[in-house]
Amino acid sequence: MSALRENWRIALLVVLLLVSAVALFVPGTPPGATPDEGAAAEGQLTNLQFGIQLSGGTRIRAPVVGMTAEGVAVGFQDESDVTEAVAADLGVDPIDVRASNETQTVEVFARNVTESEFRAALEAEGYQPETIRDGVTDETRSQVVDSVQRRITESALSGGSVQEVAVPGGQTFISITAPDRDRGELVSILEERGVVRVYAVYPVENGSHVREQVLDQDEFAGIGTARESDSGPGVPVTVEESAAEEFATTMATNGFDSQTVCNPNNYNHSNPSSLNGNERCIVATLNGEPVFVAPVTQGLGESFANGDFVNDPTFVMSTSSMEEAREVELSLKSGRLPAPLDFENDDSLSLDPALAEGFQQNSLITGILAVIAVSIVVYVRYGRIEVAAPMVVTALSEVFLLLGFVSFVQYPLNLSHLAGFIAVIGTGVDDLIIIGDEILQQGEVRTGRVFESRFRKAFWVIGAAAATTIVAMSPLVALPLGDLSGFAIITIVGVLLGVLVTRPAYGDILRNLVLDED
Amino acid sequence: MVEYEVPEVDYTQYTNRQLVAIPLAVLVLALAVIGGWWVVTGAPVTYGIDFTGGSEITVETTLSQEEIRATFDEPVSSVQGIEQAENRYIITFESSDIDDIRDSAEAADGMTVLGSGSTSPIFGEENRRLAVLGLAVAFGGMSLLAFVFFRTFVPSIAIVISAFSDIVIPLAVMNVLGIKLSLGIVAALLMLIGYSVDSDILLNNHVLRRSGGFYESTYRAMRTGVTMTVTSIAAMAVMAVTATLFGIDLMADIGLVLVLGLSADLMNTYMLNVTLLRWYKYEGVNR
């Protein structure tokens, strides 16, 4: 037992190495991992997660398009009036303006509006904004994050993630990572504002046609899955109970009370009167473009008239292709983006999986070569295998512990992290050299006491050096400088693991070596 | 048996002035290069696309370099082949309009886009500000710790000057070699702060806190410190070379800057710091 007590540091290292091995290799170990992920997945040896640089995919970081006027005394009742008036003044879609009583701000989400135009528009409505700044409010931004989150979930992007990132004293942007999409695909998913509106187009007394909006985005209760049916591709949708009655009444009173006639080819969205005489169409637009123009069927028309629709407010939006149906489905489900993302000022990274996986292998080779180089230098320097070998083994066990750690917390590894691993090998061996020299080069060690005192002296230097490395790296953890925060985190965790676990264990190993010699 | 011993330098042969002259001259030269660069180009170092905005794509193609350049409407800053992967090139552009660039590449016959990265000028500017901030905070924190550890002016300031010089020298060399500052290099500079301080702390600790004469303590610290630095240089040199062959820019940058900085550290620690300590030990203390 006393052997164990004296060598508890080695015992701790061994235990932690075993724990790391479990975290790395046993399927389903990391919390949150599903049993078919990681080590259990086909062709994967470990539970390690790889980021897009090492497994492919796209990351885009972009600011939100917009300008905010602060200190605008918008009354509680006036929100929608201000919105409409400012939008009309600026010649933008009302969805691109947002007035808020709560935050006393008016925001405009359009690229081509200048600050002075915006100020003039507000002043024309009798408001005196205190300041006008680039960027949008926190509320808008967090809604954009939610909406993007839903959108990437709906579009079956596996493992995609969305985050708001604030630069200290600077702008705030949205960071989106999609492991299985290239840039074009991801941008097209995100660029879609996804505003869906439903119109009824019908003739009025003088023979011309009018277009009346009958439903908007918020009035849908549920969206079905795009599907191919007998009548062609379409998306079944359910209307919100509160809106169903008004919708049905409007439809019925305007002649949609039985089957209607509608030739989609005649319909011109900017000129509804292009329809012939008695044609009545129901039109759904996505971002202002009609995606669905169709007559109302006999059954649906009757249900509007006799009130059945209110009890079962469901109809099918039929589209001309499955692709279009899916697009409508996606837009309806993910809701619209409150404000567009500014892809002209983005920062992006996109890697083909083959190239990225090549990096995995190549950086492994780089790491192994670096370890060999270190081993050769250490061996040449000490000329004693029993000193050099434990050094290299200890440094490697540090890397293994670190791998276990990142695997356990499911931290996605990128190239910068691997550079961090190599840096950890570097500092690790440095510290082992300090310990080794302190103990071996100062004359014979006769007793455990002498050993302890030398070890403690060595440890002071190691602790001071570790503290400095941590201080030097910590700004990178806090600052959103690309992938470098990951590099810094790996280095800091590595240094801590080294100081707390592996380097003390190396001391014990050495003590056994030198004391046994006598 | 191959075995190397760190050679014992006979410091008594040299005066303080002689010893300090070389590292100070190198530091002044480095500062002059950086200052001159600043005057001529408007920036202390040449910024890469991480800091100015721009794009980079990796393509696989059988086209020649000239044909690659001709493929794009956007001005091409550089086309770099990758040693270990034939027909694979990294092309950089000043424009950050990555969509147009990808479109041109994808439209070209026999060119496949494997990866792309872009930074808009706005992000570049932000990165520049953050990098300076990060370096300043790290350097300030390190200096503070140095003073906390040793609580005397000369040994502490020796650590700070040496770390400063370790950062400035690689930056000057980068300018001369035409290497542009990237985010990876910023990380390397921060690591350099950590590495640089290791051997300085070791030296100060041996000289100030141990029994034994100045020269004996210095030699012991040197034996350990040089081994440490040489080991790190070996690891980083291997990383720089292999990563360059594989076209992994980030690792290559970190490796190269650390090799430069650690080499500078050998000179600074064992010429500049040792001298400052000797002055402090023999003359400064008695004042």
Interface residues (C-beta under 8 A of the other chain):
Chain A: R61 P63 V167 P168 G170 Q171 R183 G184 V187 F343 E344 N345 D346 D347 S348 L349 S350 L351 D352 A354 L355 A356 G358 F359 N362 S363 I365 T366 L369 A370 V371 I372 A373 V374 I376 V377 V378 V380 R381 Y382 G383 L415 S416 L418 A419 I422 A423 I425 G426 T427 V429 D430 I433 I434 D437 E438 Q441 Q442 K457 W460 V461 A464 A465 A467 T468 T469 V471 A472 M473 S474 P475 L476 L479 P480 L481 G482 D483 L484 F487 A488 T491
Chain B: M1 V2 E3 Y4 D50 T58 Q84 A85 D97 I98 D99 R102 V113 L114 G115 S116 G117 S118 T119 S120 P121 I122 F123 E126 N127 R129 L130 A131 L133 G134 L135 V137 A138 F139 G141 M142 L145 A146 F149 L183 G184 V186 A187 L190 M191 I193 G194 Y195 V197 D198 I201 L202 N205 R210 R220 R223 T224 T227 M228 V230 T231 S232 A234 A235 M236 A237 V238 M239 T242 A243 F246 I248 L250 M251 I254
